[in-house]
Amino acid sequence: MRYSKLHQAARPSVPADRLNMPRKVATSRTITGNPAVVDQVAAPPPQNQETSKRAGRKDAASDDDLARTALKAFLIARDAAFNVHDLLMHSSRMAFLAIKDCEKELDIIDEARARQLLTSLKCTTDLERIGDLVMSMAMRVQSRTEKMATSDVRQLVEMSEILRQMLDLVYRGFVDLDLECARKVLQMDKDVDRVCHALFQKHLTVHGADSNPSSFDVLLMAQALERAGDHTTNLAEDLYSLIEGRSLRHAPKKRAAT
């Protein structure tokens, strides 16, 4: 029984057998092969109005799940803090056990589900930004009154093709929960940077972009694609976190990409 008297009925108790589970669940085994995860991450775009409505209801339900999980965690954390008083004032063994119980619950409380929902929200933000960057480049191409140099077109096309491949890989990585796809995307990011650097070097050192509006325009296009590549790298890092259960901030990117 929970030693804290705060809102015991406000949240469901965790079964005793779950409290005996290891402190950290092996999240990669928890997620792998779960159709619900694949459906949530890789749901196809809506094809008609009715499908769109169903997708909207599904997104709303996901948001509700995330909110409920967070509120449940708040109550458990508050229970832990509530018992600190008795632990400090009376060296209460029951208070210590209650705090330990709370810590275990917070470790195992729908961990995979919460991480999945948070990853989906973060991915949506990066994907929206990628769309904005690609659109900004497209508008610059559309508004040009003079033809771009063939070499510039070739390099921009190369960057866009690498970006497309990166997005395709990270998509398949989320569908199959394949860590190898994330590694490949992290490796490919340097290819986008390489082409972008070559364009900048050519226009800044040879053509003088400051005095050539056309060169400046090309560099802005290259920069938009390079930044879109950075956001795709963010998606690969989110995929890594979803599968491995830890952030790449705790593992060097060079190691994760090998």
N, C-alpha and C positions, 0 to 999 in steps of 0.2 A: 504493500500500500504506500502511496506517495505521502511523505511526511508533511509536505506543504498542504494547506487547506484552501489554497487559492484556486478557484474555478476548476475543481476536479471534474465536474460534469461537462465542462466546456470543450473538452477534447477527449477523443477516444484513447483508452489505455493501450499500451503496446503489449502484445502477448508475451508471456514469460519466456517462451522458447526463443523469441527474437532477441531478448536481453542477453541471452547466452551466446549470441553470434559474435564473431570477431569484431573488434572495434572499427575496422575499415573493411567494407565489403569489396571484393574483387569486382570492380565495376565493369571491366571489359567482359567478364563472363556473364555479368548481370544483363548487359545490353545485347550482346551478340545473339543473333538469331531471333530477336524479339520482333514479330511483325508489326506490333504497335509502334515501335520506334521508327521502323522504316517507313510506315505509312505517314507518321507525323512529319518526318524530315523530308521525305521525297514525294509528297502528295502532288499529283499532276495539276496543272492549272485548270480552273473551272472552264467547262465547255459551253455552258448555257446559264441562263438566269437561275434556274432551279439549283444547278450544281453550285453556282456561286453563293446562293443563300445557304446551302448546306455547309460549304466551306467556311462561310462567315460564322455559322453557329459552332462549328468545330473549333475555330480560332477563339471564339468567346469562351467556350468550355475550357480550352487550354489555359487561357488567362485566369479563369476562375480557379482551376486546379492549382495554379501557381500561387494565387492569392491565399487560398486555403492552406496550402503547405507552409507559406510564410507565417500566417497567423498562428498555426499550430506550433511552429518553432518558437514564435514569440512567447507563447504561454509556457512552454517547457523551459525556456531560458529564464523567464520570470520566476518559475518555481525554484530553479537552481539558486537564483539570487536571494529568494525569500529564506532559504534554509541556511544561508551564510550567517545570519544573526545568531541562531542557536548553536551553530558550530563554533563560533568565536566566543560567545558568552558562556556556554555551558559544556563545551567540548562534546556535543551530542553526537553519539555514534549514529543515531537515526538520521540526523541532519546530513552527516557525511555520506551515508548510503543513498539518501535522497538525491544529493548533488551528483553522485556517481551515476545513479539511475538516469538523471536528466541528461548527463553527458552522453550516455550510451544511446538514448533515444534521439538526441540531436544528430548523432553520427549516422544512424540508420534510417531516419525519417525520410522515406521516399527519395533517397539520394539520387538514384538514376533518373527518376522522373523529373525532379527539380532541375537537374543539370541539363536534361534534354530540352526542357521548356526555355531555360535561360539561354541555351545555345541557339535555339530557334529565333529568339528575340534579337540576339546579337547578330546573327547571320542576316536577318531581314534589314538591319541598319546598314551593314556593309554592302549588301546587294543593291539597296536603294541608292547608295552613294556611287556604286559602280555605274548604275544606269544614268545618274546625273553626269558623271564624267564622260561617258561615251557620247551622251547627247550633246554636251558642250563641244566636244570635238567635231561631231557631225554638223553642228550649226556653223562652225568655223569653215568646214569644207564647203558647205552649201552657200555660204556668203562670199566666198572668194570670187574675184573677178578675173584672176589670171591663173593660168595652169601651173601646177606645182612641178618642180623638177622631178625627173624620173627617179633619180636616186632617193629623193625624199619620200616619194610615194612608196618605193620599194621597202624602205626602212620602216615606215609607218605601218605598212601592210604586215611586215614581219612581226612588229610589236603586237598588232591586233590579233594575229594568228596565235602567237604564244599565249596571249591573254585568253583567247577562246579555248585553247587546249587546257589551260590551268582551270578555267571554270568548269570545263567538262570533267576533268579529273576530280575536282572537289565535289561536284554533283554526284559522280559515281561513288566517291568515297562515303558520302552521307547515305546513299542508297544501300551500299553493301557493308557499311561500317568498316571500311578498308583503310588501315593506317598507312599502307604503302602509297595510296593516292595522296595523302597529306604530305608525305615525304617528297614525292615527285614535284608537287606544287612548290614546296619550299626551295627545292633545287632550281626550278625553272624561273623563279623570281629574279635571279641574277642575270638570266638571259634578257629579260625585259630591260633591266637596268643597263646592261651592256649596250644594247642598241640605242637606248635613250642617250647614254653618255656619248656615243659616237656621233649622234645627230647634234648634240650641243657643242661638242668639240669642233665639228665641221663648220657650223654656222657662226660660232663665236670667234673662232680663230681665223677662218678663211673668209667668210662673207661679211662678218661684222654685223651681228643681229641688231645692234643698237641703231644703226643707220639704215637698216633694211627691214621695212615693215613686213615683207613677205617671209623673211627668215624668222622674225619674231613670232609670226602666226604659226609657222611650222613647229617651233619650239614649244608653244603652248599646247599644240595637239599632242606632241610627244610626251609632254609633262602630264597631260590628262590620262594617257594610256599607262604611263608609269605609275601614277597614283592609283589607277584602277587595279593594276597588278599588286600594289601594296594591300589594297582592300581584299583582294583574292587570297593573298597570303594570310590575312587575318582569318579568313574562312577556313583555311587549312589548319591554322592554330586552334580554332574552335573545334574542328573535327578531331584533332589530336586530344584536346581536353575532354571531349565527349567520350572517346574510346578509352583513353588511359586514366581518366579521372583526376588528372592534374594538369596545371598550366605549363606551357612551354617556358614561362618565366622561371620555373624551377628546374628546367633542363635546357642546356645550351642548344640554340637552334641548329648549330652545325652538327651536333650529335643527333638531334631528332631527324635531320635531313639525310643521315647516312644509314 
